[in-house]
Amino acid sequence: MKTIVNLLKLLKLTLILPLVLLLSGCQLILLDPAGWVANQERDLLIASTVLMLVIIVPVLVLAVYIPGGIATAARPRKTTTRNSSTRRCSKRLSGACRS
């Protein structure tokens, strides 16, 4: 039931977000330069954004992957223990087996 509610919330968000962006009337004037200096600034903006994404995206992926790997490596392995009824007696012990 909870997953259905979460799915509906996600669906609402995905339907509302494009509508909000469409009705906001935003224009990308920043990337429509009018002059030599504006062309240079646009190229600098695009290059810096790409370089930041080249650095930030792998860092975010590793930030999720590395702690998960550490958590699985830190888990103790399951060890099988024998029941007291299946223990074998040592030859050194005299008399009945001790548990």
Secondary structure by P-SEA (a helix, b strand, c coil): caaaaaaaaaaaaaaaaaaaaaaccccccccccccaaaaaaaaaaaaaaaaaaacaaaaaaaaacaaaaaaaaacccbbbbbccccbbbbccccccccc
